[in-house]
Amino acid sequence: MEIDGIISALIIGTIIGVLGRLVVPGKQHVGWLMTLVVGIVAALVGTGVASVLGVADTPGVDWIELAAQIALAGVGVSLVANSSKDRPKITSGR
């Protein structure tokens, strides 16, 4: 993969991650780095799902692929937000 492919993957992953945060109701306690990671993973998995369904290589905007990516990012953000909520908080013994 060339550098422009890596940069575009980071940009698309960031956009997908932010859109995933927007579709999840309420406030999520997820950092921007984790949002980026969730977005990149959701973009890759969503593209794979669209390829399996045969809707990934259509002319123009692939709306089904984009919807799958955003939905997966929303699920990923929800899972990350809920897993961090269940962690016990470390407090000092004083």
C-alpha positions as CSV (number, residue, x, y, z in Angstrom):
1,M,0.0,0.0,0.0
2,E,1.3,3.4,-0.9
3,I,1.4,6.4,1.3
4,D,-1.6,8.1,-0.4
5,G,-3.6,4.9,0.3
6,I,-2.6,5.0,4.0
7,I,-3.5,8.7,4.3
8,S,-6.9,8.2,2.6
9,A,-7.6,5.2,4.8
10,L,-6.9,7.4,7.9
11,I,-9.1,10.1,6.6
12,I,-12.0,7.8,5.6
13,G,-11.6,5.9,8.9
14,T,-11.8,9.2,10.9
15,I,-15.0,10.3,9.0
16,I,-16.6,6.9,9.4
17,G,-15.7,6.8,13.1
18,V,-17.2,10.3,13.7
19,L,-20.3,9.4,11.8
20,G,-20.5,6.2,13.9
21,R,-20.4,8.4,17.0
22,L,-23.2,10.6,15.7
23,V,-25.6,7.7,15.1
24,V,-25.2,6.4,18.7
25,P,-27.5,8.3,21.1
26,G,-26.1,9.9,24.2
27,K,-22.6,10.9,25.2
28,Q,-19.8,8.4,24.6
29,H,-16.7,8.4,26.6
30,V,-14.4,7.3,23.7
31,G,-11.2,9.1,22.8
32,W,-10.4,10.3,19.4
33,L,-7.7,7.7,18.8
34,M,-10.2,4.9,19.6
35,T,-12.7,6.6,17.4
36,L,-10.2,6.5,14.6
37,V,-9.4,2.9,15.2
38,V,-13.1,1.9,15.3
39,G,-13.7,3.9,12.1
40,I,-10.8,2.3,10.2
41,V,-11.9,-1.2,11.3
42,A,-15.6,-0.5,10.5
43,A,-14.6,0.9,7.0
44,L,-12.6,-2.3,6.2
45,V,-15.2,-4.7,7.5
46,G,-18.0,-2.7,5.8
47,T,-16.2,-2.9,2.5
48,G,-15.7,-6.6,3.0
49,V,-19.4,-7.1,3.7
50,A,-20.4,-5.0,0.7
51,S,-18.0,-7.1,-1.5
52,V,-19.6,-10.3,-0.3
53,L,-23.0,-9.0,-1.0
54,G,-21.8,-7.8,-4.5
55,V,-22.7,-4.1,-4.0
56,A,-19.1,-2.7,-3.5
57,D,-18.2,-1.9,-7.1
58,T,-21.1,0.2,-8.4
59,P,-20.6,3.4,-10.3
60,G,-20.9,6.5,-8.2
61,V,-21.3,6.5,-4.4
62,D,-21.7,3.1,-2.9
63,W,-24.6,4.0,-0.5
64,I,-25.1,0.4,0.8
65,E,-21.4,0.1,1.6
66,L,-21.3,3.5,3.3
67,A,-24.4,2.6,5.4
68,A,-22.8,-0.7,6.4
69,Q,-19.6,1.1,7.4
70,I,-21.4,3.7,9.5
71,A,-23.6,1.1,11.2
72,L,-20.6,-1.0,12.1
73,A,-18.8,2.1,13.4
74,G,-21.8,2.9,15.6
75,V,-21.8,-0.7,16.9
76,G,-18.1,-0.5,17.5
77,V,-18.3,2.9,19.3
78,S,-21.1,1.5,21.5
79,L,-19.1,-1.5,22.4
80,V,-16.0,0.5,23.3
81,A,-18.0,3.1,25.3
82,N,-19.8,0.3,27.3
83,S,-16.6,-1.6,27.9
84,S,-14.9,1.4,29.3
85,K,-17.9,2.3,31.5
86,D,-17.7,-1.1,33.3
87,R,-14.0,-0.7,34.3
88,P,-13.5,0.0,38.0
89,K,-12.1,3.4,38.7
90,I,-8.7,3.4,40.5
91,T,-8.6,5.7,43.5
92,S,-6.0,6.5,46.0
93,G,-6.3,4.8,49.4
94,R,-6.4,8.1,51.2
